Amino acid sequence: AEIAFCLSTLGLLAYRTGHYHDAQLYDEAAIAMYNTLGDTHGLASTVNNLGHVYGDLGNYAAARQMHEESLARRRANQDLYGTVYSLNNLGAVAARCQEFAEAQQLYEEAMALAQRIDFRPGISLGFLNQGALAYWRGDAATALGLAQQAVTVTREVNDHRNLAWALVNRGNAHMGLGNYADAAHDLQEAARLALSLRAV
C-alpha cells in the first residue's frame, strides 16, 4: 500500500507541476497496484486524480469516465467529502464541454450535500464553480454574487489556492459589469496570491 500511495502522490506532484504525461503514468501504475490490493479508498482518489490529468490534456470523454468511476467508488465507500469533490469534478467536465444544464445540476447536487454535512471547503468550491458557470453563460451579475460568497468562504477556511480562483472569478464578473477598478484590484490580488503559492 505504501508503494501505491507513493506512486499516486508522485502522480499528483507531476500533475501540479504541469507534467501531465508523467502524472498519467504514475496514476495508472498506482491504480493497478490499488486494484491488486483491493484498496477502494486509494483507488477512488487516484482515479479522481487521473480524471484531472485527462481533463487538462483535453480528453474529456476519458476525464468524465474517470470521475464517474471515482464518484461511484466514493459513494460505495460512503465517503461524503470525496463525493462532493467528484460531483464538482463531473460538473467541471460538463462545463468544459459546454453542457451547462448538466454542469449546473451536478454543482447543485454537490452544494446540497456539502451544506448538509457542513463541509466548508466543499461549499466554497460550490460557490466558485457555480459562479464561473454563471459567467460563462453570460450572467455577470449572478457570477459576481456567487464569486463574492466564494471569496468569503475561501478566506474563512484559509484555502489560498481556491481564493485565487475566486478572486479571478470576481474580477471577471466586475469586468463584465464595467466595474474596471474593482476588477483590477481583484485580479492584482489574485496574481500576488498565485505567485506566493508558486514560491511555497
C-alpha positions in Angstrom: 0.0 0.0 0.0 2.9 2.4 0.7 4.3 2.0 -2.8 0.9 2.6 -4.4 0.4 5.7 -2.2 3.9 6.9 -3.2 3.1 6.4 -6.9 -0.2 8.3 -6.5 1.5 11.1 -4.7 4.2 11.3 -7.4 1.3 11.5 -9.9 -0.3 14.4 -8.1 3.1 16.2 -7.9 3.6 15.7 -11.6 0.1 17.0 -12.3 0.5 20.1 -10.1 3.8 20.9 -11.9 2.3 20.5 -15.4 4.0 17.2 -16.3 0.7 15.6 -17.4 2.1 12.5 -19.2 4.3 11.6 -16.3 1.3 12.1 -14.0 -0.8 9.7 -16.2 1.9 7.0 -15.9 2.2 7.3 -12.2 -1.5 7.3 -11.7 -2.0 4.3 -13.9 0.7 2.4 -12.0 -0.9 3.3 -8.7 -4.4 2.3 -9.9 -3.1 -1.2 -11.0 -1.5 -1.7 -7.6 -4.5 -0.4 -5.7 -6.7 -2.8 -7.7 -4.4 -5.7 -6.8 -4.5 -4.7 -3.1 -8.3 -4.2 -3.1 -7.8 -0.7 -1.6 -11.0 1.0 -2.7 -10.2 4.4 -1.0 -6.8 4.7 -2.6 -8.3 3.6 -5.9 -11.1 6.2 -5.8 -8.7 9.0 -5.0 -6.2 8.1 -7.7 -8.9 7.5 -10.4 -10.1 11.0 -9.5 -6.6 12.4 -10.0 -6.3 10.7 -13.3 -9.6 12.4 -14.3 -8.0 15.7 -13.7 -5.0 14.7 -15.9 -7.2 13.7 -18.8 -9.2 16.9 -18.5 -6.1 19.1 -18.7 -5.0 17.0 -21.7 -8.3 17.8 -23.4 -9.5 14.2 -23.3 -12.9 15.0 -21.8 -14.5 11.6 -22.5 -11.8 9.9 -20.5 -12.0 12.5 -17.8 -15.7 12.0 -17.5 -15.2 8.2 -17.3 -12.6 8.6 -14.5 -14.7 11.0 -12.5 -17.8 8.8 -12.8 -15.8 5.8 -11.6 -14.4 7.8 -8.7 -17.9 9.1 -7.8 -19.3 5.5 -7.8 -16.4 4.2 -5.6 -16.7 7.1 -3.2 -20.4 6.6 -2.8 -19.8 2.9 -2.2 -17.2 3.8 0.4 -19.7 6.3 2.0 -17.0 9.0 1.5 -19.3 12.1 1.6 -16.4 14.6 1.3 -15.0 12.8 -1.7 -18.5 12.6 -3.2 -18.8 16.4 -3.0 -15.5 16.7 -4.9 -16.4 14.1 -7.5 -19.7 15.7 -8.3 -17.9 19.1 -8.7 -15.3 17.5 -11.0 -18.0 15.9 -13.2 -19.7 19.3 -13.3 -16.4 20.9 -14.4 -16.1 18.4 -17.3 -19.7 19.1 -18.4 -19.0 22.8 -18.3 -15.8 22.4 -20.4 -18.0 20.5 -22.9 -20.5 23.4 -22.8 -23.1 21.1 -21.3 -24.2 23.9 -19.0 -27.5 22.4 -17.8 -25.8 19.2 -16.7 -23.0 21.1 -15.1 -25.5 23.2 -13.1 -27.3 20.1 -11.9 -24.1 18.4 -10.8 -22.9 21.6 -9.0 -26.2 22.0 -7.2 -26.2 18.3 -6.1 -22.6 18.8 -4.8 -23.6 22.0 -3.0 -26.6 20.4 -1.4 -24.5 17.6 0.0 -21.7 20.0 1.2 -24.3 22.1 3.0 -26.0 19.1 4.6 -22.7 17.8 6.1 -21.4 21.4 6.7 -18.3 20.8 4.6 -17.0 24.3 4.3 -14.3 23.6 1.6 -17.0 21.9 -0.5 -19.3 24.9 0.0 -16.6 27.3 -1.1 -15.9 25.1 -4.2 -19.6 25.1 -5.0 -19.8 28.9 -5.0 -16.6 29.0 -7.0 -17.9 26.6 -9.7 -21.4 27.9 -9.9 -20.0 31.5 -10.2 -17.7 30.5 -13.1 -20.6 28.8 -14.8 -22.8 31.8 -14.5 -20.1 34.0 -16.0 -19.6 31.5 -18.9 -23.4 31.7 -19.5 -23.2 35.5 -19.7 -24.8 36.3 -16.4 -22.2 38.6 -14.8 -24.5 39.8 -12.0 -25.2 36.3 -10.7 -21.5 35.4 -11.2 -20.5 38.4 -9.1 -22.7 37.4 -6.2 -21.5 33.8 -6.2 -17.9 34.9 -6.6 -18.3 37.1 -3.5 -19.6 34.2 -1.5 -16.7 32.1 -2.7 -14.2 34.7 -1.7 -15.8 34.9 1.8 -15.8 31.2 2.4 -12.4 30.5 1.0 -11.0 33.2 3.3 -12.8 31.6 6.2 -11.3 28.1 5.6 -7.9 29.6 4.6 -7.9 27.9 1.2 -5.4 30.1 -0.7 -5.5 28.1 -3.9 -9.2 28.4 -4.4 -9.2 32.0 -3.1 -7.0 33.0 -6.0 -9.6 31.5 -8.4 -12.4 33.1 -6.6 -10.7 36.5 -6.9 -10.2 35.9 -10.6 -13.9 35.0 -11.0 -15.0 38.1 -9.1 -12.6 40.2 -11.2 -14.0 38.8 -14.4 -17.6 39.4 -13.2 -16.6 43.0 -12.3 -15.2 43.5 -15.8 -18.4 42.1 -17.3 -20.4 44.7 -15.4 -18.0 47.5 -16.3 -16.5 47.8 -12.8 -12.9 48.1 -14.0 -11.3 49.5 -10.9 -12.7 46.7 -8.8 -11.7 44.2 -11.4 -8.1 45.4 -11.4 -8.0 45.2 -7.6 -9.2 41.6 -7.5 -7.1 40.4 -10.4 -3.9 42.0 -8.9 -4.6 40.4 -5.6 -5.2 37.0 -7.3 -1.9 37.4 -9.2 0.0 38.1 -6.0 -1.6 35.2 -4.2 -0.9 32.8 -7.2 2.8 33.9 -7.2 3.1 33.3 -3.5 1.7 29.8 -3.9 4.2 29.0 -6.6 7.0 30.1 -4.2 5.9 27.7 -1.5 
